[in-house]
Each structure stands twice: as C-alpha cells, then as structure tokens.
Amino acid sequence: NRQIVVQTLPDGTLTEDNFALEETPMPTAGDGEVLLKTILMSIDAANRSWMQGATYRDAVKAGDVMATYSICEVVESNTPRVAVGDIVAAEAVWADYVVRPAHKVEKLPKVDQLSHLISVYGIAGKTAFHGLVSVGKPMAGETIVVSAAAGSVGGYVGQIGKALGCRVVGIAGGPEKCKWVVDALGFDACVDYREAGLFKALRAECPDGIDVYFDNVGGTVLETVLALMNEKGRIACCGAISQYDTKAPTGPRNLPGLVVVKRLRMEGFIVMDFADDDAKAIRALQTWVRSGQIKVTEDVVEGLENAPKALIGLLAGDNKGKRMVRVAAD
Ligand code: NDP
C-alpha cells in the first residue's frame, strides 16, 4: 500500500520536496470499519490552505498523510451498512487503500461516469451552485464576475450564471485560458489578471457595473473588483487562492471603506453549510448538463505518485476544469 506523506510544511511555495511516497503494510478493517480502495482523489486548492493551520477542519501537519476527498470501492466490510463492491465517498488520504469507520463513508448512487461525482455533482458543482444561488443571489439581467474562471468551481459558477440569465464575466490567467472560458464555457467575456490594466479591462466588459462577485482568489483581484461593484452588490467569498501558497499575502486596501459606501454584502461560506440543499443543487445541475447549458470540464491526472505534482500545478494554474487524480480503474 502506497501513501504520500507531507514530509515538511512549505516555507512559501509548495514543492515536491515537501512530500514523500511511502510503502506501508496493507491496512485491515476492524469492527464497524471498512477497507477502501481509492479510485479517484479530488485535488483542491484547499489541500494547500490546510497546511496553513486549522480552519473549518484540522490542519495538515508535517508527518501526516495528505488528506483528501476520495471516491472509493469497498473491498472489505465489517458492517451491514455497506457491502463489498459498493462505491462510496470518503474523507480519506493520499493512499492506495484506507480504512474508515463505516458511518463516515457515504454510499454513492450509480452514475454513468464516476468522475462526475467529483466534478459537476461533487464539491465543485455544489460549491458553485450554493455559493452563487444562495449567497450571491443573482437576478436575471445582472452582471456576475467570477475569478479562477477556468478552474473547477469558477467554470461552473459562470455557466450557472448564464443559465440564470445573467451577464457573466470571468477573470483568469493568460490569453489561452480566457479564450477557452468564452469559447468552450460560453461566458460573455473573460479578462486576464496577469496583464496590466485589470481595472480598465474589467470596466470595459462590465458597462453596467458588477452586481455579484464570486471570489475564489482574494488579494489584489478582489481589491480591483471592489472598485467596480454596484451599490447593494453581493460578494460571495468562496476562497482566497492568491493567499495560500505565499509567504507574503496581500489583502485588499479598500476594505471596509467601499463595503460601507456601496452598501455591499460580503459573505463567506463553506459548501457543507448547504448540505440540506444538495439534492436541489444536483437536480438543477443535472437539468443543465442534460440541456447542454453546463459543460462538464475535468482535468484528470493519472497515478497516485503524481498527486504532489497535480496539486503544485493547480496552484500555478496548470488546470482547466476540475482536477483529480486517478489512482485505480473503476
Ligand atoms: P481551481 O480548479 O479553481 O484551480 C485553482 C485556479 O486558481 C488555478 O487554476 C489558477 O488559475 C487560479 N489561481 C492560482 N493562483 C492564483 C492567484 N494568485 N490569483 C488568481 N488566481 C489564481 O481550484 P479549486 O476548485 O480547488 O478552488 C477554487 C477556489 O474555491 C479556491 O479558493 C478554494 O479554496 C475554493 N473552494 C471553496 C470551497 C468552499 O466551500 N468555500 C469549496 C471548494 C473550493 P489561473 O491560471 O486563472 O491563475
């Protein structure tokens, strides 16, 4: 059984030297436990933020096997709740096999493609839906801006926004990604934050100002967007990826001034807060996927041993759509 340990915590930018691949004896399931074979592991910006300290979950410390959300097959079961061969979701670790208490795993429905349970019907799609609909509360005709627009959450935010009848403008890194966001995902426009002049470029694409900002990045991009928000605008604070992989985080300088003057509402959320509405989110997402209004975008990296590279690459902007690692065939 292979597992990947966080050998040392990063001092600034995460590197492959922070990780070590270890061979360990095959674990066995005790009373009320199940032995799981990992099929797919979600690779998230959050993996890096957990290394910064405790948040909505425990910190990942030096010596820990990296935590992850996985889709697994049950290979040994000491409980009537799940059977060998069942497909489950679990808070797991970067490893081929993992033992979990049976009550901590979620039996998954049969689907055509397992990877969709990590992308559009998984954390990415649910975060986009709940954050936009319940926190951002857009109305048809309003303008939505979303950062990390070519990423997993951002891509769904924009497509949901279009399905709800809004003007949607993305922010992403580089001309190629920006073109893909418009051509493949159907955004009205996408501006490159790595180019100078983000304020002017965004103002040109948002002639009626910005009503809803779905913030995945924080930092200077948030500072720029704040200046273009309309009165009574809403900012759904989903994440702050620009602050996770650096020694020198930079917050916006115009807070809380512009929030006061423009009567803005800034609200943070964690996808689990809306678990009671998950079934509603999945139904809506299924409808849009079937009608072609939502394109499922996935970025699958092969092999457990490549998980560190996959995370480092995600933080550097290598991915388009939901990044995950395939550990075993399903
Ligand atoms: P993504 O698939 O969106 O990938 C991250 C993207 O962020 C990269 O592709 C990169 O694209 C962009 N990025 C990296 N560094 C910067 C930077 N300094 N400034 C601007 N953009 C940057 O990853 P995730 O879906 O895992 O995460 C997206 C966000 O959603 C994160 O902030 C994460 O913490 C948050 N999240 C929050 C949840 C919640 O419950 N609140 C649940 C899930 C995710 P580019 O090339 O465009 O720079």
Boltz pocket constraint, residues with backbone or C-beta under 6 A from the ligand:
constraints:
  - pocket:
      binder: B
      contacts: [[A, 43], [A, 44], [A, 45], [A, 46], [A, 49], [A, 123], [A, 124], [A, 127], [A, 147], [A, 148], [A, 149], [A, 150], [A, 151], [A, 152], [A, 153], [A, 154], [A, 171], [A, 172], [A, 173], [A, 174], [A, 177], [A, 193], [A, 215], [A, 216], [A, 217], [A, 221], [A, 237], [A, 238], [A, 239], [A, 240], [A, 241], [A, 242], [A, 243], [A, 269], [A, 270], [A, 271], [A, 272], [A, 313], [A, 314], [A, 315], [A, 316], [A, 317], [A, 318], [A, 319], [A, 320], [A, 321], [A, 322], [A, 323]]
      max_distance: 6.0
